[in-house]
Amino acid sequence: MSTDIPTEALWTGRLLSGLAVLFLTFDAAVKVLKLGPAIEATTQLGYPETVIVTLGLIEIGGLILYLIPRTSVLGVVLWTGYLGGAVASHVRVGNPLFSHALFPIYIAALLWIGLGLRDRRVRGLLRA
């Protein structure tokens, strides 16, 4: 999907996407493995420990969709919904705004901007 995209934009998009993907991969792995930090963070948000692995698997599914060029737009849309739920969860329990509640928005911005810089379909959506 890199036709007619300047090299600088393409590589910047890959870098931004890569940063978000690295973070989300780590987050999914910690959940699937049910490591202590995942258990603590999830239960502090009011979710039962029984949903942690399921959340990690959902994240892995979203990552796969985002990383496949043909399904990357679907992946970023699904991630936007998932991360929006994370914002709501943080706001509901009264977590600090900029460090916790808005952090999922920062990740979503990396996903969207990264994809927009490397995929002409998304550029077309954003210009419309």
C-alpha positions in Angstrom: 0.0 0.0 0.0 3.0 2.3 -0.4 2.3 3.4 -3.9 2.7 7.2 -4.3 3.7 7.7 -0.7 7.0 9.6 -0.1 9.7 7.5 1.4 10.0 9.7 4.5 6.3 9.5 5.2 6.3 5.7 4.7 9.2 5.2 7.1 7.8 7.6 9.7 4.5 5.7 9.5 6.2 2.4 10.0 8.1 3.8 13.0 5.0 5.2 14.6 3.0 2.1 13.9 5.9 0.0 15.2 6.0 1.9 18.5 2.3 1.3 19.1 2.6 -2.4 18.0 5.5 -3.0 20.4 3.6 -1.6 23.3 0.4 -3.4 22.4 2.2 -6.7 21.9 3.8 -6.4 25.3 0.4 -5.6 26.8 -1.2 -8.6 25.1 1.6 -10.9 26.2 1.4 -9.9 29.8 -2.3 -10.5 29.8 -2.2 -13.9 28.0 0.5 -15.0 30.4 -1.5 -13.6 33.3 1.5 -11.9 34.9 1.2 -10.0 38.1 1.1 -6.5 36.6 -1.8 -7.5 34.3 -3.8 -9.1 37.1 -3.2 -6.0 39.3 -4.1 -3.4 36.6 -7.1 -5.3 35.4 -8.6 -5.9 38.8 -8.0 -2.3 39.8 -10.1 -1.2 36.9 -12.9 -3.4 38.3 -12.7 -6.4 36.0 -12.6 -9.9 37.3 -9.3 -11.8 36.9 -11.1 -14.4 34.7 -11.3 -12.0 31.7 -7.6 -11.2 31.5 -6.6 -13.9 29.1 -9.6 -13.1 26.9 -8.6 -9.5 26.7 -5.1 -10.5 25.7 -6.4 -12.7 22.9 -8.7 -9.9 21.7 -5.6 -7.7 21.6 -3.6 -10.3 19.6 -6.5 -10.5 17.1 -6.5 -6.7 16.7 -2.7 -6.7 16.2 -2.9 -9.4 13.5 -5.6 -7.4 11.7 -3.6 -4.2 12.0 -0.4 -5.8 10.7 -1.9 -7.4 7.6 -2.0 -4.6 4.9 -5.3 -5.8 3.5 -7.0 -5.7 6.9 -5.1 -2.9 8.6 -8.0 -0.4 8.3 -10.3 -2.9 10.0 -7.6 -3.5 12.6 -7.2 0.2 13.4 -11.0 0.7 13.7 -11.3 -2.2 16.1 -8.4 -0.9 18.1 -10.1 2.5 18.3 -13.1 0.9 19.9 -11.1 -1.2 22.3 -8.9 1.7 23.4 -12.0 3.8 23.8 -13.3 1.3 26.3 -10.0 1.5 28.1 -10.4 5.3 28.4 -13.9 4.8 29.8 -12.6 2.2 32.3 -9.9 4.6 33.6 -12.3 7.5 33.9 -14.8 5.3 35.7 -12.4 4.5 38.5 -11.0 8.0 38.7 -7.5 7.4 37.4 -5.4 10.5 36.6 -6.4 12.1 33.3 -3.1 12.6 31.4 -1.1 9.7 32.6 -3.8 7.0 32.6 -7.2 7.9 31.2 -5.8 9.5 28.0 -3.0 7.1 27.5 -5.1 4.8 25.3 -5.8 7.8 23.1 -2.1 8.4 22.7 -1.7 4.8 21.5 -4.7 5.2 19.1 -3.2 8.3 17.7 0.1 6.4 17.0 -1.9 3.7 15.3 -4.0 6.1 13.1 -1.2 8.5 12.2 1.2 5.6 11.5 -1.3 3.9 9.2 -2.2 7.2 7.6 1.4 7.9 6.7 1.9 4.5 5.2 -1.4 3.7 3.6 -3.0 5.9 0.9 -6.5 4.5 1.6 -6.4 6.0 5.1 -5.1 9.3 3.7 -8.1 9.4 1.4 -10.4 8.8 4.4 -8.8 11.6 6.4 -9.0 14.1 3.5 -12.7 13.4 2.8 
